[in-house]
Amino acid sequence: MRQIEVPETKRPSLSHRYDVAGIAPAPVFDEIVALATAIVDAPIAAISFVDEDHQWVQAVAGLPDGCAVDAGSICTHAVRADDLVVVRDLAADGQFEDYVRVHRELSVRFYAAVPLVAPDGGHVGTLCVLDRKPRDLTDRQRSLLKALARRVITELELRRSLDAERLARRDAEQLLEEKDRLLVQNEILLREVDHRVKNSLQLVSSMLTLQARQLPTGDAAKALDEACRRVASVAAAHEQLYRATASDRVDMSVFLRGICEALAATRPSNVEGIEIRAEPIEFGSKRAMKTGLLVAELVINGFKHAYPTGRRGGIKVELASMGPTARLRVSDEGVGLPVDLLDRASSGLGMRLIRSIVHQFGGRLTAEPGPGARVVIDIPSDETATT
């Protein structure tokens, strides 16, 4: 791509939307200049781009390579224009006398050019045609030449959009890599939290046990014994979550049974037990952890609300394969759920945590009609879910 200097006095108001100096030769520009010569019935056409210091002849038809700069230099007179420039006879126009004399071998007499104007109003170059005899353009030729100039701008806009897309994709890939790194770090932290919570709760349980042994038999001792069992069961639940991350695949029938056994030890007296029916479905460790958290939150919610004073019953936890998904159902025989509980923005912390976990793996949270509360969560498989 050849270039010439643009005289200081002839610099247009430039657009900086495109990196014109970095535009490689392309067949589309060659096709446009070839079409321009056919439309205008002229032997020479050229597309040139400009920046603050230089002018590039991007594509030319009808001139040998050594003359490409000369076709571009004449366009410096039109690049400042706001509309089509037509010089019927260069030899008869005083401002082009030097050009005609210096380039006599080209025998150029006629010149027409359309400035290439970007959407921001700045100029980026010209599309010009030249002939070896004085002449004019018809209205149709003028209109079509302007249309070709707009086609050049369209191509530049397309290249700009593609460049922006490539940059955006690169940035997105970098963000995804950073996200993956943070997720790995987060999983490590979560494992450490589960482990530390388990150890802390075991210490609290031991202290409560020692305190209970020093008290005479009575309500206080019973209360401490019950508190001790509850703390120990929560510690056992964290132990199950911690162990789940130690393996790539987790048998959910075993995992959920361990969680429910630990939770059962903390149940209030009006909850008769936790029934577990889980198929031996295998989850990845991350999905198993999140499912365990869901079960714990739903069961604890049942402990609190399912059976008010004077009522008794159990809680059932079920997990079944449903093709590409697994269906988790936690139900009871109690008073049931408020109709709009799952949709409330102001629900308690437990329900907000449940919704957040379901959203993380792209699941679906619904409530089935009673009797009692029946919460259903459809969990996508590891292969199709969004983690």
C-alpha positions as CSV (number, residue, x, y, z in Angstrom):
1,M,0.0,0.0,0.0
2,R,1.7,3.2,-1.2
3,Q,1.5,6.5,0.7
4,I,2.2,10.2,0.1
5,E,2.3,13.2,2.5
6,V,-0.8,15.3,2.9
7,P,0.1,19.0,2.7
8,E,-0.7,20.9,6.0
9,T,-3.2,23.3,4.3
10,K,-5.1,20.4,2.8
11,R,-5.8,18.3,5.9
12,P,-9.5,17.5,6.3
13,S,-11.4,17.1,9.5
14,L,-10.5,13.4,10.1
15,S,-12.3,10.6,11.7
16,H,-10.5,8.4,14.2
17,R,-13.1,5.5,14.1
18,Y,-10.8,3.3,12.0
19,D,-7.2,2.4,12.0
20,V,-6.8,3.2,8.3
21,A,-3.0,2.7,8.4
22,G,-3.6,-0.9,9.5
23,I,-6.2,-1.9,6.9
24,A,-4.7,-4.7,4.7
25,P,-5.5,-5.0,1.0
26,A,-8.8,-6.8,0.4
27,P,-10.7,-8.1,-2.6
28,V,-13.8,-6.1,-1.6
29,F,-12.0,-2.8,-2.2
30,D,-10.7,-4.0,-5.6
31,E,-14.2,-5.0,-6.5
32,I,-15.5,-1.5,-5.6
33,V,-13.0,0.3,-7.8
34,A,-13.6,-2.1,-10.7
35,L,-17.3,-1.5,-10.3
36,A,-16.7,2.3,-10.2
37,T,-14.9,2.2,-13.6
38,A,-17.7,0.2,-15.1
39,I,-20.5,2.5,-13.8
40,V,-18.8,5.7,-14.8
41,D,-17.3,4.2,-18.0
42,A,-13.9,5.6,-17.0
43,P,-10.5,3.8,-17.2
44,I,-9.2,4.7,-13.8
45,A,-10.6,4.5,-10.2
46,A,-9.0,4.5,-6.8
47,I,-9.9,4.3,-3.1
48,S,-7.5,6.3,-0.8
49,F,-7.5,6.7,3.0
50,V,-5.9,9.6,5.0
51,D,-4.7,10.2,8.5
52,E,-3.0,13.2,10.0
53,D,0.2,12.8,8.0
54,H,-0.2,10.5,5.0
55,Q,-2.6,9.3,2.4
56,W,-2.9,5.6,1.4
57,V,-4.0,4.3,-1.9
58,Q,-5.9,1.3,-0.8
59,A,-7.1,0.0,-4.1
60,V,-6.7,1.2,-7.7
61,A,-8.0,0.0,-11.1
62,G,-6.6,1.1,-14.5
63,L,-3.1,2.2,-13.4
64,P,0.2,0.3,-13.0
65,D,1.5,0.0,-9.5
66,G,4.1,2.7,-10.0
67,C,1.4,5.2,-10.8
68,A,-0.8,4.5,-7.8
69,V,0.6,7.3,-5.7
70,D,-0.2,9.8,-8.5
71,A,-3.8,8.8,-8.5
72,G,-3.9,9.3,-4.8
73,S,-2.2,12.7,-4.8
74,I,-4.9,14.3,-6.9
75,C,-7.5,13.1,-4.4
76,T,-6.0,15.4,-1.7
77,H,-7.9,18.2,-3.4
78,A,-11.3,16.4,-2.8
79,V,-10.8,14.8,0.6
80,R,-11.9,18.1,2.3
81,A,-15.1,18.3,0.3
82,D,-18.6,17.7,1.8
83,D,-20.0,16.2,-1.4
84,L,-19.1,14.9,-4.9
85,V,-16.3,16.9,-6.6
86,V,-16.3,16.9,-10.4
87,V,-13.5,18.5,-12.5
88,R,-14.6,18.3,-16.1
89,D,-11.2,19.3,-17.5
90,L,-8.1,19.3,-15.3
91,A,-6.1,21.2,-17.9
92,A,-8.6,24.0,-17.8
93,D,-8.6,24.3,-14.0
94,G,-5.8,26.3,-12.6
95,Q,-5.3,24.4,-9.4
96,F,-4.6,21.2,-11.3
97,E,-2.2,22.7,-13.9
98,D,0.9,21.4,-12.1
99,Y,-0.6,17.9,-11.9
100,V,-1.4,17.7,-15.6
101,R,2.1,19.0,-16.5
102,V,4.0,16.6,-14.2
103,H,2.0,13.6,-15.0
104,R,1.6,14.2,-18.7
105,E,2.2,10.5,-19.5
106,L,-1.1,9.6,-17.8
107,S,-3.0,11.9,-20.2
108,V,-5.6,12.4,-17.4
109,R,-8.1,15.2,-18.1
110,F,-11.3,14.3,-16.2
111,Y,-11.6,13.8,-12.4
112,A,-14.4,13.1,-10.0
113,A,-14.3,12.1,-6.3
114,V,-16.6,11.3,-3.5
115,P,-15.3,12.0,0.0
116,L,-15.5,9.0,2.4
117,V,-17.3,10.3,5.4
118,A,-17.6,8.3,8.6
119,P,-20.7,8.2,10.8
120,D,-19.1,10.7,13.2
121,G,-18.8,13.2,10.3
122,G,-15.0,12.9,10.0
123,H,-13.3,12.2,6.6
124,V,-11.3,9.1,6.0
125,G,-10.4,9.4,2.3
126,T,-12.0,9.4,-1.2
127,L,-13.4,7.2,-3.9
128,C,-12.3,8.8,-7.2
129,V,-12.5,8.1,-11.0
130,L,-10.4,9.6,-13.8
131,D,-10.6,9.7,-17.5
132,R,-8.3,10.7,-20.3
133,K,-10.7,13.1,-22.0
134,P,-12.8,16.0,-20.7
135,R,-16.3,14.9,-19.8
136,D,-19.1,15.0,-17.1
137,L,-21.2,12.5,-15.2
138,T,-24.8,11.8,-15.6
139,D,-27.1,12.1,-12.6
140,R,-27.3,8.3,-12.4
141,Q,-23.5,8.0,-12.4
142,R,-23.2,10.6,-9.7
143,S,-25.8,8.7,-7.6
144,L,-24.2,5.3,-8.0
145,L,-20.7,6.7,-7.3
146,K,-22.0,8.1,-4.0
147,A,-23.6,4.7,-3.2
148,L,-20.2,3.0,-3.8
149,A,-18.6,5.4,-1.4
150,R,-21.1,4.5,1.2
151,R,-20.3,0.9,0.5
152,V,-16.7,1.6,1.4
153,I,-17.8,3.1,4.7
154,T,-20.0,0.1,5.4
155,E,-17.1,-2.2,4.9
156,L,-15.0,-0.1,7.3
157,E,-17.8,-0.2,9.9
158,L,-18.0,-4.0,9.5
159,R,-14.3,-4.4,10.0
160,R,-14.5,-2.1,13.1
161,S,-17.3,-4.2,14.5
162,L,-15.4,-7.4,13.9
163,D,-12.3,-5.9,15.6
164,A,-14.4,-4.8,18.6
165,E,-15.9,-8.3,18.8
166,R,-12.5,-9.9,18.8
167,L,-11.4,-7.6,21.5
168,A,-14.6,-8.3,23.5
169,R,-14.1,-12.0,23.1
170,R,-10.6,-11.9,24.2
171,D,-11.6,-9.8,27.3
172,A,-14.4,-12.3,28.0
173,E,-12.0,-15.2,27.8
174,Q,-9.7,-13.5,30.2
175,L,-12.6,-12.9,32.6
176,L,-13.7,-16.5,32.3
177,E,-10.2,-17.7,33.2
178,E,-10.2,-15.3,36.2
179,K,-13.7,-16.6,37.2
180,D,-12.4,-20.2,37.0
181,R,-9.4,-19.3,39.1
182,L,-11.6,-17.6,41.7
183,L,-14.1,-20.5,41.7
184,V,-11.3,-22.9,42.5
185,Q,-10.1,-20.7,45.2
186,N,-13.6,-20.4,46.5
187,E,-14.0,-24.1,46.6
188,I,-10.8,-24.5,48.6
189,L,-12.0,-21.9,51.0
190,L,-15.4,-23.5,51.4
191,R,-13.8,-26.9,52.2
192,E,-11.6,-25.1,54.8
193,V,-14.7,-23.4,56.3
194,D,-16.6,-26.7,56.6
195,H,-13.6,-28.3,58.2
196,R,-13.0,-25.5,60.7
197,V,-16.7,-25.3,61.5
198,K,-16.8,-29.0,62.2
199,N,-13.8,-28.8,64.5
200,S,-15.2,-25.7,66.3
201,L,-18.6,-27.4,66.8
202,Q,-17.0,-30.6,68.1
203,L,-15.1,-28.5,70.6
204,V,-18.4,-26.8,71.7
205,S,-20.1,-30.2,72.0
206,S,-17.3,-31.5,74.2
207,M,-17.5,-28.5,76.5
208,L,-21.3,-28.9,76.8
209,T,-20.8,-32.6,77.6
210,L,-18.4,-31.8,80.4
211,Q,-20.8,-29.1,81.8
212,A,-23.7,-31.5,81.7
213,R,-21.8,-34.2,83.7
214,Q,-21.3,-31.7,86.5
215,L,-25.0,-30.9,86.9
216,P,-27.5,-33.0,88.9
217,T,-30.2,-34.8,87.0
218,G,-32.9,-32.3,86.0
219,D,-34.1,-30.0,83.4
220,A,-30.8,-28.1,83.0
221,A,-28.9,-31.3,82.5
222,K,-31.4,-32.5,79.9
223,A,-31.3,-29.1,78.1
224,L,-27.5,-29.3,78.0
225,D,-27.7,-32.9,76.7
226,E,-30.1,-31.9,74.0
227,A,-27.9,-28.9,73.0
228,C,-24.9,-31.1,72.9
229,R,-26.6,-33.6,70.5
230,R,-27.7,-30.8,68.3
231,V,-24.3,-29.2,68.0
232,A,-22.7,-32.6,67.4
233,S,-25.2,-33.3,64.6
234,V,-24.5,-30.0,62.9
235,A,-20.8,-30.8,63.1
236,A,-21.5,-34.2,61.5
237,A,-23.4,-32.5,58.7
238,H,-20.4,-30.3,58.0
239,E,-18.2,-33.4,58.1
240,Q,-20.4,-34.9,55.4
241,L,-20.0,-31.8,53.2
242,Y,-16.3,-31.7,53.8
243,R,-15.9,-35.4,52.9
244,A,-17.9,-34.9,49.7
245,T,-15.3,-32.6,48.3
246,A,-12.6,-35.3,48.7
247,S,-13.9,-37.3,45.8
248,D,-14.8,-36.5,42.2
249,R,-18.0,-38.4,42.3
250,V,-20.4,-38.8,45.2
251,D,-23.1,-41.5,45.7
252,M,-26.0,-39.3,46.7
253,S,-27.9,-42.1,48.4
254,V,-25.0,-42.5,50.9
255,F,-24.3,-38.8,51.2
256,L,-27.9,-37.7,51.8
257,R,-28.4,-40.5,54.3
258,G,-25.4,-39.3,56.3
259,I,-26.7,-35.7,56.2
260,C,-30.2,-36.8,57.3
261,E,-28.9,-39.0,60.1
262,A,-26.9,-36.1,61.5
263,L,-29.9,-33.8,61.2
264,A,-32.3,-36.3,62.8
265,A,-30.3,-36.1,66.0
266,T,-31.2,-32.5,66.3
267,R,-34.9,-32.8,65.6
268,P,-37.4,-31.4,68.0
269,S,-39.6,-33.8,69.9
270,N,-42.7,-33.2,67.7
271,V,-40.8,-34.4,64.6
272,E,-41.0,-38.2,64.6
273,G,-38.1,-38.7,62.2
274,I,-36.6,-38.2,58.7
275,E,-37.3,-40.7,56.1
276,I,-34.8,-40.8,53.3
277,R,-35.5,-42.3,49.8
278,A,-32.6,-41.6,47.5
279,E,-31.6,-43.4,44.4
280,P,-27.8,-44.1,44.0
281,I,-27.3,-41.2,41.7
282,E,-23.7,-39.9,41.4
283,F,-23.1,-36.1,41.5
284,G,-19.8,-34.2,41.2
285,S,-18.5,-33.1,44.5
286,K,-19.6,-29.4,44.0
287,R,-23.1,-30.4,43.1
288,A,-23.3,-32.8,46.0
289,M,-22.2,-30.1,48.4
290,K,-24.9,-27.7,47.1
291,T,-27.6,-30.4,47.2
292,G,-26.6,-31.3,50.8
293,L,-27.0,-27.6,51.7
294,L,-30.4,-27.5,50.1
295,V,-31.5,-30.6,52.1
296,A,-30.2,-29.2,55.3
297,E,-31.9,-25.9,54.9
298,L,-35.3,-27.5,53.9
299,V,-35.2,-30.0,56.7
300,I,-34.3,-27.4,59.3
301,N,-37.1,-25.2,58.0
302,G,-39.4,-28.2,58.5
303,F,-38.1,-28.5,62.1
304,K,-39.1,-24.9,62.8
305,H,-42.4,-24.5,61.0
306,A,-44.0,-27.8,60.0
307,Y,-45.5,-28.9,63.3
308,P,-46.6,-26.1,65.7
309,T,-47.7,-26.9,69.2
310,G,-50.0,-29.9,69.4
311,R,-49.0,-31.5,66.1
312,R,-46.6,-34.3,65.3
313,G,-45.2,-35.9,62.1
314,G,-42.2,-36.7,60.1
315,I,-40.2,-35.3,57.2
316,K,-39.4,-37.1,54.0
317,V,-36.4,-36.5,51.7
318,E,-36.5,-38.0,48.2
319,L,-34.0,-37.9,45.3
320,A,-34.9,-39.6,42.0
321,S,-33.5,-39.6,38.5
322,M,-35.6,-37.8,35.9
323,G,-33.6,-38.3,32.7
324,P,-31.3,-35.3,32.3
325,T,-32.2,-34.0,35.7
326,A,-32.5,-35.3,39.3
327,R,-35.6,-34.4,41.3
328,L,-35.2,-33.5,45.0
329,R,-38.3,-33.4,47.1
330,V,-38.5,-32.5,50.8
331,S,-42.0,-32.8,52.3
332,D,-43.8,-33.1,55.6
333,E,-47.4,-33.6,56.9
334,G,-47.6,-30.3,58.7
335,V,-49.3,-26.9,58.2
336,G,-47.9,-26.4,54.7
337,L,-46.2,-23.3,53.1
338,P,-47.6,-19.9,52.4
339,V,-48.8,-19.7,48.8
340,D,-46.2,-17.0,47.8
341,L,-43.3,-18.1,50.0
342,L,-41.0,-19.2,47.1
343,D,-41.6,-15.9,45.3
344,R,-41.2,-13.5,48.2
345,A,-38.2,-11.2,47.8
346,S,-38.3,-10.6,51.6
347,S,-38.2,-14.3,52.6
348,G,-35.9,-15.4,55.4
349,L,-32.2,-16.1,55.1
350,G,-32.8,-19.8,54.6
351,M,-35.2,-19.4,51.6
352,R,-32.9,-16.8,50.1
353,L,-30.0,-19.2,50.4
354,I,-32.1,-22.0,48.8
355,R,-33.0,-19.7,45.8
356,S,-29.3,-18.7,45.4
357,I,-28.1,-22.3,45.3
358,V,-30.8,-23.4,42.9
359,H,-29.9,-20.4,40.6
360,Q,-26.2,-21.3,40.7
361,F,-26.6,-24.7,39.1
362,G,-29.5,-23.7,36.8
363,G,-32.2,-25.6,38.7
364,R,-35.9,-25.1,39.1
365,L,-37.6,-24.5,42.5
366,T,-41.3,-25.2,42.8
367,A,-43.9,-26.2,45.5
368,E,-46.4,-29.0,45.0
369,P,-49.9,-28.9,46.6
370,G,-50.3,-30.4,50.0
371,P,-51.1,-31.9,52.4
372,G,-48.2,-30.3,54.2
373,A,-45.2,-28.6,52.6
374,R,-43.8,-30.2,49.5
375,V,-40.8,-28.4,48.0
376,V,-39.4,-29.7,44.7
377,I,-36.1,-28.8,43.1
378,D,-35.1,-30.1,39.7
379,I,-31.3,-30.4,39.5
380,P,-29.6,-30.5,36.1
381,S,-26.9,-33.1,35.5
382,D,-23.3,-32.0,35.9
383,E,-22.8,-32.1,32.2
384,T,-25.7,-29.8,31.3
385,A,-25.9,-27.6,34.4
386,T,-24.4,-24.1,34.8
387,T,-21.9,-24.1,37.6
